[in-house]
Amino acid sequence: MAASPSPSDRAAEALGRTALQDAEGTRRVDLDVTGMTCASCVGRVERKLGKIEGVEASVNLPLERATVTVPAGVSDQDLLDAVAKAGYTAAVRPDPRARPARRDRHDDGGTGHAADHAGHSDHRGHEATGAEHGEHEGHEDHMAHGPSADVLRPRLIVAAILTVPLVLISMVPALQFPHWGWVALAMSAPVALWCAWPFHSAAFRAARHGSSTMDSLVSVGVLVAWTYSAVELVLEPGMTAHVGGTMAEMMHHSLYFETAAVITTFLLLGRWLEARAKREAGRALRSLLDLGAAQATVLPHWDAQTPDASASVAAVSGDFSGVEAASTSDKSPQTHDDGGADALTERVIPAEELEPGDVVVIRPGEKVPTDAVVLEGTSAVDASLLTGESVPVEVGPGDEITGATVNTSGRLIARATRTGADTTLAQMGQLVSDAQTGKARVARLADRISAVFVPIVLVLAVLTFVVWMLVTGGDVAPALRAGVAVLVIACPCALGLATPVGLLAGTGRASQLGILIGGPEVLEDTRTVDTIVLDKTGTVTEGRMALSDVHAFADDAALTEDRILALAAAVEAGSEHPIARAIVAGARERGLTVPRVADFASTAGGGVTGTVALPEAGPVRVAVGRGDLVGEPSPAQQAEFDAAEQAGATAVWVAVDGRVAGVLSVKDTVKPSSAAAIARLKELGLRPLLVTGDNAAVAAQVAAAVGIPAEDVVAGVRPEDKVDVVTRLQSEGRVVAMVGDGVNDAPALAAADMGIAMGSGTDVAREAAQITVMGDDLDQVVQALDLSRRTLGIIRMNLFWAFAYNVLGIPVAALGLLNPMIAGGAMAASSVLVVLNSLRLTRYAR
């Protein structure tokens, strides 16, 4: 049993991470990069940035974003200059923690409170609904690489209107008329020049920097076909003066206006469909960022003390009436004497302006504006938007609530604990964004190939043209068709989209299900995991234990069952462990008053200790747990303890001033979904093991209920023993995933090949894990593994077909078996199919 980290502890931890980052001399910079159109662009930007000593960069094509690790001494301008040298433009993304100056939102009577908040305005991050919402809007603009759908749409419409009659005139002899070639020239010019301008401009920028891209292939192909046709027509103006001939003859004429137009139209159509489909793939992240509340109602003059966790039991027991207690009046609202009714004046402000410590009121139907702790009121909070679980959670004074959840019934008054970029919602958005920006190891091969692919294709196209000229004795027409077909069919657009669009769809859908995947490399790790270690309490079982029995030993008549329970509840009130919550709740149900505790201490897996002041006996040292800190029990006491555990309960000792005073028994229940979830884990090829600090009898009962064999149960383990279990399995050659939710699980989560934390657990557990499920249901763990594997499968499928498309298409085109118009359509279709294949992930578990 361990104490839950307080907001101040979390802040110190964050400052520690920042200090470590500064000590290492590196920082992270996110860049928006514009002008990229294909995987070769990505490779070039990464290489240019990588030439700066100590800089590591990962560039995402659909998001048009570069994540750069920068050492000391390298400025943001150095990064921007490197991107510019690669032929692109870049801008540094705003730091989400940079805050605008806070407006004074108090009236004259609240100047003291305004002063209390002074100095905070420059040190908080944006709320997801404020600045981060604005960031989300920018994020949406980057869903399509190259020109946006709005830019492409008018060019596509013009191209389609002109291309259809152009193809009919060029390819159907019955529709031709004298000198139709000049009409074809006039109709194709806007298509080949203006409609195709996005390809030409990108190719020109790349050429200006001595490089080439996918657009270079398209631009060269279109311009060669159109320019060659125009020159031929100008040199021989009467070549289309006469009409007639068969379709076969028309297929071999030397005018290729329709080829240039069809290639342009197909590619514009492909780009436009890409942009729309990728916007759909990124919708999950945008909807996640939209969850936050836009406004918050603050009570600037609220002066009530936050309920102390150790005073959560309010009634007084006759057997324990002399013990110092916290009154329920501590939780009632207090107002300033000079403020009267106006002391509770409400102010509506943008949610991004909230600061830790602000008191907010949340009415039924309203969203919780930020992470907070309830001061007053009870209600049911719907967290389904974040966790995927439909059952509202009952909350009351002292309970934590998460920003973006919905208050369904009662009126709540709460104090903000985390705001801006520190909130759960903001961190979820950042995790999803980081996962989408990163790269799976399998994608590195595509990047290396794309870096040299375009120059090789340009050379192959020239060789194809030369060989055909030699074979046909100088016949330009077939040589030109083959060369242009090679240029068009080889565009590596699908290769560049294969990984990032799959990540967009997969991680986005995971976030909708309340699953946060730490990065693309995690997807690959899920394929290799063959063993999953499950912590029992809070993972397989409900984790909401109930007090089943209290046994007081007769050594001290003053230590009655009620007094032992009250003393135990006093020290357990500071712990986050389910057993601790059961003991405190049991004291409440018996109507006992819980005294205040001093010198509280927690030992992971051992227990808790503290000093409790008794009016009639002075301060006593109380210890509750299962470890050595409770002293040495007598044989009779040990027999009582063993009997409780053999009955299927979890027992803990209570010691007062170093002497064992009693035994408390609590029982947990198996979650209804656990058995089915473990069966699904087995279907995925995983071997589940149950690991718990509870006794063997309890562990065996739970294992039998969920279908885990007795030989795969490890009971009575301490936190360091959980690590030993993981390392032993690893030494046997197994790839291990660990699922846990408590502070005591963090070492094992970190030691495992993959850590999966339950979102209902502690921050420390989530920090140590690679996957976090925001709910407390084992079904989500199964979904996390299954969806991760499916996402990786989609990415691999995309890469395979993108490679196969180019490997098979180039030889066919070089042999003259592929018309350039068909090649253009096939190239556009390949990119769209890659995106549509990825979008299948957005339908997962619907």
C-alpha positions in Angstrom: 0.0 0.0 0.0 1.4 3.3 -1.0 0.4 6.9 -0.9 -1.0 8.6 -3.9 1.3 11.3 -5.2 0.0 14.8 -4.5 -0.1 17.6 -7.0 3.0 19.0 -5.5 4.7 15.7 -5.8 3.7 15.5 -9.4 5.0 19.0 -10.0 8.3 18.1 -8.3 8.6 15.1 -10.5 7.9 17.2 -13.6 10.6 19.7 -12.5 13.0 16.8 -12.0 12.4 15.6 -15.5 13.0 19.2 -16.8 16.2 19.4 -14.8 17.4 16.1 -16.2 16.6 17.3 -19.7 18.6 20.5 -19.0 21.4 18.5 -17.5 21.6 16.4 -20.6 21.7 19.6 -22.6 19.0 18.7 -25.1 15.6 20.0 -25.8 12.7 19.1 -28.1 11.5 21.4 -30.9 8.5 20.8 -33.1 8.5 22.3 -36.5 5.7 22.8 -39.0 7.2 22.1 -42.4 5.4 23.1 -45.6 6.0 22.1 -49.2 6.7 18.3 -48.6 4.9 16.1 -51.1 6.4 12.6 -50.8 8.7 10.2 -48.8 11.8 11.6 -50.6 10.9 15.0 -49.2 10.8 13.5 -45.7 14.2 11.9 -46.2 15.8 15.1 -47.5 14.5 17.2 -44.5 15.7 14.6 -42.1 19.2 14.5 -43.7 19.5 18.3 -43.7 18.6 18.6 -40.1 20.7 15.6 -39.2 23.8 17.3 -40.6 23.7 19.7 -37.7 25.9 18.1 -35.0 23.9 16.5 -32.3 20.5 17.0 -33.9 18.1 14.1 -34.4 14.9 14.6 -36.4 11.8 12.6 -37.3 9.6 14.0 -40.0 5.9 13.1 -40.5 4.5 13.6 -44.0 0.7 13.8 -43.5 1.1 16.0 -40.4 3.9 18.1 -42.1 5.6 18.1 -38.8 9.2 17.5 -37.7 10.1 16.5 -34.2 13.7 17.5 -33.5 16.0 16.8 -30.6 18.3 19.7 -30.3 21.6 20.0 -28.2 22.7 23.1 -26.4 24.2 25.7 -28.7 21.8 25.0 -31.6 19.2 27.7 -32.1 15.7 27.4 -33.6 17.0 29.6 -36.5 19.6 27.0 -37.3 16.9 24.5 -37.7 14.8 26.8 -39.9 17.8 27.5 -42.1 18.5 23.8 -42.5 15.0 23.2 -43.7 15.2 26.1 -46.0 18.4 24.7 -47.6 16.4 21.5 -48.3 13.9 23.6 -50.3 11.1 23.9 -47.8 9.8 26.4 -45.3 9.4 25.8 -41.6 8.1 27.5 -38.5 8.5 26.6 -34.8 5.3 25.3 -33.3 4.3 27.3 -30.2 5.2 25.9 -26.8 1.8 24.7 -25.4 3.0 25.8 -21.9 3.5 29.4 -23.0 0.6 31.3 -21.5 -0.8 34.7 -22.4 -1.0 37.3 -19.7 -3.9 36.5 -17.4 -6.7 39.0 -17.3 -7.8 40.4 -13.9 -11.2 38.7 -13.5 -12.0 39.9 -10.0 -14.0 42.8 -8.9 -12.9 45.4 -6.3 -13.8 43.2 -3.5 -11.5 40.5 -4.8 -8.3 42.3 -5.1 -6.8 40.3 -2.4 -7.6 37.1 -4.3 -6.3 38.6 -7.5 -3.0 39.3 -5.7 -2.9 35.8 -4.4 -2.8 34.6 -8.0 -0.2 37.2 -9.2 2.9 35.8 -10.8 1.3 32.7 -12.2 0.3 34.0 -15.6 3.5 33.1 -17.3 4.0 29.6 -16.0 1.0 27.6 -17.1 0.2 25.7 -20.3 -2.8 26.2 -22.5 -6.0 24.3 -21.9 -6.8 21.9 -24.8 -9.9 24.0 -25.5 -8.0 27.2 -25.7 -4.6 27.5 -27.2 -4.4 23.8 -27.8 -7.7 24.0 -29.6 -6.1 26.6 -31.8 -3.2 24.2 -32.2 -5.7 21.5 -33.2 -7.0 23.8 -35.9 -3.5 24.1 -37.2 -3.1 20.4 -36.9 -6.2 19.9 -39.1 -4.6 22.1 -41.8 -1.7 19.6 -42.0 -3.7 16.5 -42.6 -2.9 16.6 -46.3 0.7 16.8 -47.5 1.3 19.2 -50.4 -1.6 21.6 -51.4 -4.8 21.4 -49.3 -8.1 20.1 -50.5 -9.3 23.7 -50.9 -6.4 24.5 -53.2 -6.8 21.3 -55.2 -10.5 21.4 -55.7 -10.7 24.3 -58.2 -7.8 22.9 -60.2 -9.4 19.5 -60.2 -12.7 20.9 -61.4 -11.1 22.8 -64.3 -9.0 19.8 -65.2 -11.9 17.5 -65.3 -14.1 19.9 -67.4 -11.4 20.3 -70.0 -10.0 16.7 -70.0 -13.2 14.8 -70.7 -13.9 16.5 -74.1 -10.2 16.5 -74.9 -9.9 12.8 -74.5 -13.0 12.3 -76.6 -11.7 14.5 -79.4 -8.3 12.9 -79.3 -9.3 9.2 -79.0 -12.6 8.9 -80.9 -12.2 9.5 -84.7 -15.9 10.1 -85.2 -15.8 13.2 -83.0 -12.8 14.8 -84.7 -13.0 17.8 -87.0 -10.4 19.5 -89.3 -7.5 21.0 -87.3 -8.8 19.5 -84.0 -5.2 19.4 -82.8 -5.2 23.2 -82.2 -8.3 22.9 -80.1 -6.6 20.1 -78.2 -3.6 22.3 -77.6 -5.8 25.1 -76.3 -7.8 22.8 -74.0 -4.8 21.0 -72.6 -2.6 24.1 -71.9 -4.6 25.2 -68.8 -4.6 21.6 -67.5 -0.9 20.9 -68.1 0.3 24.3 -66.9 -2.2 25.9 -64.4 -3.9 22.8 -63.0 -0.6 20.9 -62.7 1.1 24.0 -61.2 1.4 22.4 -57.7 3.5 19.6 -59.2 5.6 22.0 -61.3 6.3 24.5 -58.4 7.3 21.7 -56.0 9.6 20.2 -58.7 11.1 23.6 -59.4 11.8 24.2 -55.7 13.5 20.8 -55.4 15.6 21.3 -58.5 16.7 24.7 -57.3 18.3 22.9 -54.4 19.8 20.2 -56.5 17.3 17.5 -55.6 14.2 15.8 -56.9 10.9 14.5 -55.5 7.8 12.6 -56.6 6.5 15.9 -58.1 9.7 16.0 -60.2 8.5 12.7 -61.9 5.0 14.0 -62.4 6.1 17.4 -63.6 8.6 16.1 -66.1 6.2 13.5 -67.4 3.4 16.1 -68.0 5.7 18.7 -69.5 7.5 16.3 -71.8 4.2 14.9 -73.2 2.6 18.3 -73.6 5.7 20.2 -74.9 6.6 17.4 -77.4 3.0 17.5 -78.7 3.0 21.3 -79.0 6.3 21.3 -80.8 5.2 18.6 -83.2 2.0 20.6 -84.0 3.8 23.8 -84.5 6.4 22.2 -86.8 3.6 20.5 -88.8 0.5 22.7 -88.5 -1.5 20.6 -91.0 -1.0 17.2 -89.3 -4.7 17.2 -88.0 -6.2 19.0 -91.0 -7.7 15.7 -92.2 -9.9 13.5 -90.1 -10.7 9.8 -90.4 -8.8 6.6 -89.7 -9.4 3.8 -87.3 -9.1 3.7 -83.6 -6.0 1.6 -83.8 -4.3 4.3 -86.0 -5.4 7.0 -83.6 -3.8 5.3 -80.6 -0.4 5.8 -82.3 -0.6 9.4 -83.3 2.2 11.7 -82.1 0.1 14.2 -80.2 -0.1 13.5 -76.5 -2.1 16.4 -75.2 -4.7 14.1 -73.8 -2.0 12.1 -72.0 -0.7 15.2 -70.2 -4.2 16.2 -69.3 -5.4 12.8 -68.1 -2.2 12.3 -66.0 -2.8 15.7 -64.4 -6.5 15.1 -63.7 -5.9 11.6 -62.2 -3.1 12.8 -59.9 -5.2 15.8 -58.8 -8.1 13.5 -58.1 -5.8 11.2 -56.2 -4.4 14.1 -54.1 -7.8 15.5 -53.4 -9.2 12.1 -52.3 -6.0 11.6 -50.2 -6.5 14.9 -48.5 -10.1 14.1 -47.6 -9.3 10.5 -46.5 -6.4 11.6 -44.3 -8.5 14.3 -42.7 -10.9 11.4 -41.7 -7.9 9.5 -40.4 -6.9 12.4 -38.2 -10.4 13.2 -37.0 -10.0 11.1 -33.8 -7.2 13.3 -32.5 -9.1 16.5 -33.4 -12.3 15.2 -31.7 -10.1 14.3 -28.6 -8.8 17.9 -28.5 -12.4 19.2 -28.9 -13.5 17.4 -25.7 -12.4 20.1 -23.3 -14.7 22.7 -21.9 -14.5 26.2 -23.4 -15.4 28.1 -20.3 -15.1 27.7 -16.5 -17.2 29.2 -13.8 -14.9 30.3 -10.9 -15.7 31.3 -7.3 -12.9 33.9 -6.7 -13.7 34.4 -3.1 -14.1 30.8 -2.0 -12.2 30.4 1.3 -13.2 26.9 2.4 -10.4 24.5 3.3 -10.0 21.5 1.1 -11.3 18.4 2.9 -8.5 16.5 4.5 -8.4 13.0 3.2 -7.8 11.7 6.7 -11.0 13.4 7.9 -13.4 11.7 5.4 -15.2 9.9 8.2 -17.5 12.3 10.0 -19.7 10.5 12.5 -18.7 9.9 16.1 -18.6 6.4 17.8 -19.5 5.9 21.4 -16.5 3.7 21.9 -14.1 6.2 20.4 -15.7 9.6 21.4 -12.6 10.8 23.1 -10.4 10.7 20.0 -9.7 14.0 18.2 -11.8 14.2 15.1 -12.3 16.4 12.1 -15.8 17.8 12.0 -18.0 17.8 9.0 -18.2 21.5 9.3 -14.6 21.6 7.9 -16.1 20.8 4.5 -18.7 23.5 4.5 -18.2 26.7 2.5 -16.8 29.7 4.3 -17.2 33.3 3.1 -15.5 36.5 4.1 -17.3 38.4 6.8 -17.1 41.6 4.7 -18.3 39.9 1.5 -21.7 38.6 2.5 -23.6 36.9 -0.3 -21.2 38.6 -2.8 -18.4 36.4 -1.5 -19.6 33.6 -3.7 -19.9 35.8 -6.8 -19.3 33.7 -9.9 -17.1 34.6 -12.8 -17.2 32.9 -16.2 -13.7 32.8 -17.8 -12.1 30.9 -20.7 -11.0 27.5 -19.4 -7.4 28.1 -20.5 -7.1 30.9 -17.9 -7.6 28.5 -15.0 -4.7 28.1 -12.5 -4.0 25.4 -9.9 -5.9 26.4 -6.8 -8.8 28.1 -8.5 -12.2 27.0 -7.2 -14.8 26.3 -9.9 -18.5 25.4 -9.8 -19.7 22.6 -12.1 -23.5 22.4 -12.6 -25.4 19.3 -13.9 -24.8 18.8 -17.6 -21.6 20.9 -17.7 -18.1 19.6 -18.6 -15.5 19.6 -15.9 -13.2 22.4 -17.1 -9.9 21.0 -15.7 -8.5 18.3 -13.5 -9.7 19.1 -10.0 -10.6 17.7 -6.5 -14.1 18.0 -5.2 -14.6 20.3 -2.3 -18.4 20.1 -1.9 -21.3 18.2 -3.5 -21.9 14.7 -4.8 -22.7 13.7 -8.3 -22.2 11.1 -11.0 -19.5 12.0 -13.5 -19.6 10.6 -17.0 -16.0 9.8 -18.2 -17.0 7.8 -21.2 -15.5 10.3 -23.7 -12.1 9.7 -22.1 -12.2 6.1 -20.9 -14.7 4.5 -23.2 -16.7 3.2 -20.2 -20.4 4.1 -20.2 -21.1 3.8 -16.4 -20.8 7.2 -14.6 -18.6 7.3 -11.5 -20.0 8.6 -8.2 -17.8 11.4 -6.7 -17.9 13.4 -3.5 -15.7 15.6 -1.4 -12.0 14.6 -1.7 -12.5 12.7 -5.0 -10.5 13.7 -8.0 -12.3 14.5 -11.3 -10.8 14.8 -14.7 -11.2 17.7 -17.1 -13.5 17.1 -20.1 -15.7 14.6 -18.2 -19.4 15.5 -17.8 -21.2 16.2 -14.5 -24.5 14.4 -14.9 -26.5 15.2 -11.8 -25.4 17.1 -8.7 -23.8 20.5 -8.3 -20.0 20.3 -7.6 -17.6 22.8 -6.2 -14.0 21.7 -7.0 -10.5 23.1 -6.7 -8.3 22.9 -9.8 -5.2 20.7 -9.3 -3.8 20.6 -12.9 -4.4 23.0 -15.7 -3.3 23.7 -19.2 -0.7 21.3 -20.7 -0.6 19.4 -17.4 -4.2 18.1 -17.5 -5.0 14.5 -18.3 -6.8 15.6 -21.6 -3.8 17.7 -22.8 -1.4 14.9 -21.9 -3.6 12.4 -23.8 -3.6 14.7 -26.8 0.2 15.0 -26.6 0.7 11.3 -26.3 -1.5 10.6 -29.4 0.2 13.4 -31.3 3.7 12.1 -30.4 2.7 8.6 -31.5 1.4 9.8 -34.8 4.5 11.9 -35.4 7.0 9.1 -34.7 8.1 6.3 -36.9 7.9 2.6 -36.6 11.2 0.8 -37.3 9.6 -0.9 -40.3 9.1 2.6 -41.9 12.8 3.3 -41.8 13.4 1.0 -44.8 10.8 2.9 -46.8 12.6 6.2 -46.0 16.0 4.8 -47.0 14.6 3.6 -50.3 12.7 6.8 -51.0 15.8 8.9 -50.5 17.4 7.4 -53.7 14.3 6.3 -55.5 13.4 9.4 -57.5 16.9 9.9 -59.0 17.0 6.3 -60.0 13.6 6.5 -61.7 14.7 9.6 -63.6 17.7 7.7 -64.9 15.6 4.6 -65.7 13.2 6.9 -67.7 16.0 8.3 -69.8 17.5 4.8 -70.4 14.0 3.6 -71.4 13.7 6.4 -73.9 17.2 5.8 -75.3 16.7 2.0 -75.6 13.4 2.4 -77.3 14.9 4.9 -79.8 17.6 2.4 -80.6 15.2 -0.6 -80.9 12.7 1.3 -83.1 15.3 3.0 -85.2 14.6 6.5 -84.0 10.8 6.3 -83.6 10.1 9.0 -81.0 6.4 8.1 -80.3 6.8 4.7 -78.6 10.0 5.8 -76.8 8.2 8.9 -75.4 5.2 6.8 -74.3 7.5 4.3 -72.5 9.6 7.0 -70.9 6.7 9.0 -69.6 4.9 5.9 -68.4 8.0 5.0 -66.3 8.1 8.5 -64.8 4.4 8.5 -63.8 4.0 4.9 -62.6 7.1 5.1 -60.3 5.9 8.0 -58.1 6.6 6.8 -54.5 3.6 8.6 -53.0 2.0 5.5 -51.7 5.3 4.5 -50.1 5.5 7.7 -48.1 1.9 7.5 -47.0 1.9 3.8 -45.9 3.2 4.3 -42.4 2.0 7.7 -41.2 -1.6 7.4 -42.4 -1.8 4.0 -40.7 -0.5 5.5 -37.5 -3.0 8.4 -37.8 -5.9 6.0 -38.1 -4.8 3.4 -35.5 -3.7 5.7 -32.7 -6.6 8.0 -33.3 -9.1 5.2 -33.0 -7.2 3.9 -29.9 -7.6 7.4 -28.3 -11.4 7.2 -28.9 -11.4 3.9 -27.0 -9.5 5.4 -24.1 -6.2 3.7 -25.1 -3.0 5.7 -25.3 -0.1 4.2 -27.3 3.3 5.6 -26.4 4.7 5.5 -29.9 4.9 3.7 -33.2 7.7 1.4 -31.9 5.2 0.0 -29.4 3.1 -1.3 -32.2 5.9 -3.5 -33.3 6.6 -4.7 -29.8 3.1 -6.0 -29.4 3.7 -8.5 -32.2 6.5 -10.1 -30.3 4.9 -10.3 -26.8 4.0 -13.8 -25.8 3.5 -13.6 -22.1 1.4 -11.1 -20.1 1.7 -10.7 -16.4 -1.4 -9.4 -14.7 -1.5 -7.7 -11.3 -4.5 -8.9 -9.5 -5.9 -6.0 -7.5 -7.6 -3.3 -9.6 -6.7 -5.2 -12.8 -8.3 -8.6 -12.7 -10.5 -7.8 -9.7 -12.6 -4.8 -9.0 -10.0 -3.3 -6.7 -12.8 -1.9 -4.6 -12.4 -4.2 -1.6 -14.8 -4.3 1.3 -14.0 -4.7 4.9 -15.2 -8.2 5.9 -13.9 -8.7 9.4 -12.1 -7.0 12.3 -10.4 -9.1 15.0 -8.9 -7.5 18.1 -6.4 -9.5 20.2 -7.2 -9.5 23.9 -3.8 -8.2 25.1 -5.2 -4.7 25.7 -8.8 -4.2 26.6 -8.8 -0.6 25.5 -8.0 -1.6 21.9 -11.5 -2.7 21.0 -12.4 -3.7 17.4 -13.8 -0.2 16.7 -10.7 1.5 18.1 -8.3 -0.7 16.1 -10.4 0.0 13.0 -10.4 3.8 13.6 -6.6 3.8 14.2 -6.0 1.8 11.1 -8.3 4.0 9.0 -6.4 7.1 10.2 -3.1 5.9 8.7 -4.7 4.2 5.7 -6.5 7.5 4.7 -3.2 8.7 3.3 -2.8 5.7 1.0 -4.1 5.1 -2.5 -4.2 1.3 -2.2 -7.6 -0.5 -2.6 -7.1 -2.2 0.7 -6.6 1.2 2.4 -9.8 2.5 0.8 -11.7 -0.5 2.0 -10.6 0.0 5.6 -11.5 3.7 5.5 -14.9 2.9 4.0 -15.5 0.2 6.6 -14.8 2.7 9.4 -17.3 5.1 7.8 -19.9 2.4 7.5 -19.5 1.7 11.2 -20.0 5.4 12.1 -16.5 5.8 13.5 -14.5 9.1 13.7 -11.1 8.9 12.1 -8.5 10.8 13.9 -5.8 12.9 12.2 -2.4 11.4 11.6 1.1 12.8 11.7 4.4 11.5 10.4 2.7 9.4 7.7 5.0 7.1 5.8 4.4 4.4 3.2 6.5 1.5 2.1 5.6 0.0 -1.3 4.2 -3.5 -0.7 4.9 -3.3 3.0 2.3 -1.0 4.5 1.8 2.4 6.1 2.7 4.0 9.4 1.8 7.2 11.3 1.4 8.8 14.6 -2.1 9.2 16.0 -2.8 11.4 19.1 -5.1 9.8 21.7 -6.4 12.3 24.3 -6.4 9.7 27.1 -3.1 8.0 26.2 -1.1 10.5 24.2 0.4 9.9 20.7 0.7 6.3 19.6 2.6 4.8 16.6 0.2 2.8 14.4 1.3 0.5 11.6 -0.9 -1.4 9.1 0.4 -3.9 6.6 1.8 -7.3 5.9 5.5 -6.7 6.2 8.1 -6.6 8.9 7.0 -3.1 10.1 4.1 -4.5 12.2 6.3 -6.6 14.5 6.4 -10.3 15.3 3.0 -12.0 15.9 2.5 -14.8 18.4 1.6 -18.3 17.2 -2.0 -17.8 18.1 -2.1 -14.4 16.3 -0.5 -16.0 13.3 -3.1 -18.8 13.3 -5.9 -16.2 13.4 -4.2 -14.4 10.4 -3.9 -17.6 8.4 -7.5 -18.6 9.1 -8.7 -15.3 7.6 -6.7 -15.8 4.5 -7.7 -19.4 4.1 -11.3 -18.2 4.1 -10.5 -16.3 0.9 -9.9 -12.8 2.4 -6.9 -10.6 2.3 -5.7 -9.9 5.8 -3.4 -7.1 7.2 -1.9 -6.7 10.6 -2.6 -3.7 12.8 0.2 -2.8 15.3 0.1 -0.1 18.0 3.4 1.0 19.4 5.2 -2.0 18.0 2.8 -4.6 19.3 0.4 -6.6 17.2 -3.1 -5.4 18.1 -5.4 -7.0 15.6 -6.2 -8.3 12.1 -8.4 -6.7 9.4 -9.8 -8.8 6.6 -11.0 -7.4 3.3 -12.4 -9.1 0.2 -12.3 -8.2 -3.4 -14.5 -9.4 -6.3 -13.5 -10.4 -9.8 -14.5 -8.0 -12.6 -17.3 -9.5 -14.7 -15.3 -9.0 -17.9 -12.0 -10.5 -16.7 -12.7 -14.1 -17.6 -13.7 -13.2 -21.2 -10.8 -10.8 -21.5 -8.3 -13.4 -20.4 -9.8 -15.9 -22.8 -9.3 -13.4 -25.6 -5.7 -12.9 -24.5 -5.1 -16.6 -25.0 -6.7 -16.4 -28.4 -4.1 -13.7 -29.3 -1.4 -16.3 -28.4 -0.5 -14.9 -25.0 0.2 -16.8 -21.8 -1.4 -14.9 -18.9 0.1 -15.0 -15.4 -1.5 -13.7 -12.2 0.9 -12.0 -9.8 -0.3 -10.6 -6.5 0.9 -9.6 -3.1 -2.1 -11.4 -1.6 -2.0 -14.9 -0.1 -2.0 -18.1 -2.2 -5.6 -19.0 -1.2 -7.1 -15.7 -2.5 -4.9 -15.8 -5.6 -6.0 -19.4 -6.4 -9.7 -18.5 -6.1 -9.3 -15.5 -8.4 -7.2 -17.5 -10.9 -9.8 -20.3 -11.1 -12.6 -17.8 -11.6 -10.8 -16.2 -14.7 -9.3 -19.3 -16.2 -5.6 -19.0 -15.3 -3.9 -22.3 -14.5 -2.6 -22.8 -10.9 0.9 -23.1 -12.2 0.7 -19.6 -13.6 -0.1 -18.0 -10.3 2.5 -16.2 -8.2 1.2 -15.1 -4.8 2.6 -13.3 -1.8 5.1 -11.2 -3.8 6.5 -7.8 -2.9 7.1 -5.1 -5.6 10.7 -6.2 -6.1 9.5 -9.8 -6.4 7.2 -8.7 -9.3 10.3 -7.5 -11.0 12.0 -10.8 -10.4 9.0 -12.6 -11.9 9.3 -10.5 -15.1 13.1 -10.9 -15.3 12.8 -14.7 -14.7 10.3 -15.0 -17.6 12.6 -12.9 -19.8 15.6 -15.1 -19.0 13.5 -18.0 -20.3 13.3 -16.3 -23.6 9.8 -14.9 -23.2 8.8 -11.4 -24.3 6.8 -10.1 -21.4 4.0 -7.5 -21.0 3.1 -6.3 -17.5 -0.3 -4.9 -16.6 -0.6 -2.9 -13.3 -2.1 0.1 -11.8 -0.3 1.0 -8.5 2.9 2.6 -7.4 4.1 -0.9 -6.4 3.7 -2.0 -10.0 5.9 0.7 -11.5 9.2 -1.2 -11.2 7.8 -4.2 -12.9 6.1 -2.1 -15.6 9.5 -0.5 -16.3 11.3 -3.8 -16.3 8.9 -5.6 -18.7 9.3 -5.5 -22.5 6.0 -3.7 -22.5 4.3 -1.9 -19.7 0.5 -1.5 -19.7 -0.9 0.8 -17.1 -4.6 1.0 -16.0 -5.7 4.7 -16.2 -7.5 4.2 -12.9 -4.1 3.8 -11.2 -1.4 6.2 -10.2 0.7 8.7 -12.2 3.8 6.8 -11.4 2.4 3.6 -13.0 1.4 5.5 -16.1 4.8 7.1 -16.4 6.5 3.6 -16.4 4.2 2.2 -19.1 4.3 2.2 -22.9 0.5 1.8 -23.2 -2.1 3.4 -20.9 -5.8 2.4 -20.9 -7.8 5.2 -19.4 -10.4 2.9 -17.8 -10.1 0.1 -15.4 -11.4 -2.8 -17.5 -9.2 -5.6 -18.7 -11.1 -5.6 -22.0 -9.3 -2.4 -22.9 -6.0 -4.2 -22.4 -7.1 -6.7 -24.9 -8.2 -4.0 -27.3 -4.9 -2.2 -26.9 -2.9 -5.2 -27.9 -5.3 -6.3 -30.6 -5.6 -2.8 -32.2 -1.8 -2.3 -32.0 -1.3 -5.5 -33.8 -3.9 -4.7 -36.4 -2.4 -1.2 -36.9 1.1 -2.7 -37.5 -0.5 -5.2 -39.9 -2.1 -2.5 -41.9 1.2 -0.6 -42.1 3.0 -3.6 -43.3 0.3 -4.3 -45.8 0.5 -0.8 -47.1 4.3 -1.0 -47.4 4.1 -4.3 -49.2 1.7 -3.2 -51.8 3.5 0.2 -52.2 6.7 -1.7 -52.9 5.1 -4.3 -55.1 3.3 -1.6 -57.1 6.6 0.1 -57.9 8.6 -3.0 -58.4 6.1 -4.5 -60.9 4.9 -1.3 -62.5 8.3 0.1 -63.6 9.3 -3.0 -65.8 5.9 -3.1 -67.3 6.0 0.6 -68.2 9.6 0.3 -69.5 8.6 -2.5 -71.9 6.0 -0.2 -73.4 3.1 -2.2 -72.1 1.5 0.6 -70.1 -0.1 3.7 -71.6 0.9 6.8 -69.7 -2.7 7.7 -69.0 -3.3 4.3 -67.4 -0.1 4.8 -65.4 -1.3 8.1 -64.1 -4.6 6.6 -63.0 -2.9 3.6 -61.4 -0.4 5.8 -59.5 -3.3 8.0 -58.1 -5.3 4.9 -57.2 -2.4 3.4 -55.3 -2.1 6.4 -52.9 -5.9 6.5 -52.4 -6.0 2.8 -51.7 -3.3 3.0 -49.1 -5.3 5.7 -47.3 -8.6 3.8 -47.6 -6.9 0.6 -46.3 -5.7 2.5 -43.3 -9.2 4.0 -42.7 -10.4 0.5 -41.9 -8.8 0.9 -38.5 -11.3 3.7 -37.7 -14.1 1.1 -37.7 -12.4 -1.1 -35.1 -14.7 -2.2 -32.3 -17.7 -0.3 -33.7 
